Amino acid sequence: MFETYWRDVHSTLCSRLPGLGFYVQQHFDRSHSANLWPIADGVRPILAVLDGSAELGFENAENQAIFAKAGTILYQDEANFIGEAVAYALPTGSTTYVDREEDGCRNGPDRYHRVHVYMNKRTDVDATGWLRETSAELARTDVVQKWKLHLPDAYDNAHPAPPSPGVAHIVDDDRLNLAVIEAAFPSARAAREFFRSPAFQHVLSHQREFVAALGAYKVKGFYTFVRGGRPTTAGLRGSRAAELIESAGAVNQIEQSVVSMFAPR
């Protein structure tokens, strides 16, 4: 039930809230978790089992405040399908170093071998600077289809987020000071070849100096619900309904006269 509710019920509620500029869900594949990203000796594995990641973006702080005020009904919905929800704040946004994705509104199975790499940063060195420098270097590799770096504020268990009643928000130490890389490759084979490259091996040789713990999660589905401040067909109708409209070639369903029937009033 979790995936269906998240994709087709919760998503459409979120997509209709005012102030939201960008909203995607990336669903993780629990059946494929081995050998997704090399871990250097001395770096702990992050053992948390995660089902996916949602990314929400806003044009400015004012729009984010509008969304937060309206979000009470969204937070109340989470207990219907989520056992744990943790929201990390990115006040300065994220950095996309490369994105060769032609479809900016993807809704369906991920055609790339895409991995989310969760890293708990060491606090006694400039891990953030190292991650920015190495991300810029590795993203220049031709085989990399997407490289996006998220550097959220440290999570505070004393002030858990989001404010969803009946849902766990407390994380272990290895998820308090996170950085997250979204890296996409044409295939698993291409990713393995990338890991053997001199550039990556050089980064790997210094990983333990900057990263205390690491966990990797493979993406199986990528769903775009809001882009450029406007809900997509998936955001208005639900992800599976949008897939069916696309596969049936039902162009009448995306004409403005029909779309306006589903738009927020």
HUQUI-V175285 format. One record per residue. RES is the residue in one small letter. D_CENTER is the distance of its C-alpha to the mean C-alpha in whole Angstrom. Layout:
res = {RES	RES}
d_center = {D_CENTER	D_CENTER}
This chain:
res = {m	f	e	t	y	w	r	d	v	h	s	t	l	c	s	r	l	p	g	l	g	f	y	v	q	q	h	f	d	r	s	h	s	a	n	l	w	p	i	a	d	g	v	r	p	i	l	a	v	l	d	g	s	a	e	l	g	f	e	n	a	e	n	q	a	i	f	a	k	a	g	t	i	l	y	q	d	e	a	n	f	i	g	e	a	v	a	y	a	l	p	t	g	s	t	t	y	v	d	r	e	e	d	g	c	r	n	g	p	d	r	y	h	r	v	h	v	y	m	n	k	r	t	d	v	d	a	t	g	w	l	r	e	t	s	a	e	l	a	r	t	d	v	v	q	k	w	k	l	h	l	p	d	a	y	d	n	a	h	p	a	p	p	s	p	g	v	a	h	i	v	d	d	d	r	l	n	l	a	v	i	e	a	a	f	p	s	a	r	a	a	r	e	f	f	r	s	p	a	f	q	h	v	l	s	h	q	r	e	f	v	a	a	l	g	a	y	k	v	k	g	f	y	t	f	v	r	g	g	r	p	t	t	a	g	l	r	g	s	r	a	a	e	l	i	e	s	a	g	a	v	n	q	i	e	q	s	v	v	s	m	f	a	p	r}
d_center = {20	17	15	18	18	14	14	17	19	16	14	17	18	15	16	20	19	21	19	16	15	12	9	7	6	5	8	10	13	16	19	17	17	20	20	16	17	20	21	24	27	27	23	22	20	17	18	16	15	12	11	7	4	5	5	9	11	15	18	20	20	23	20	18	21	22	19	19	23	22	19	22	22	18	18	21	20	17	20	21	18	16	18	16	13	12	11	11	13	12	16	16	13	11	13	13	15	16	14	17	15	18	16	14	14	13	14	15	15	13	16	15	14	11	10	8	10	11	14	16	18	22	24	27	26	24	21	19	21	21	18	18	21	20	17	19	22	20	18	21	22	23	21	17	16	13	12	10	10	9	12	12	16	17	17	20	21	24	22	19	16	16	19	19	23	23	20	19	18	19	18	20	21	18	15	17	17	13	12	9	9	7	11	12	16	19	19	19	23	22	19	22	24	22	22	26	26	28	25	23	26	27	23	23	27	26	22	24	26	22	20	21	19	16	14	12	11	11	9	12	11	9	10	11	13	14	14	17	18	19	18	17	20	17	16	20	21	18	16	19	22	20	20	24	25	24	25	29	29	29	29	31	28	27	30	30	32	30	27	29	30	26	25	25	29}
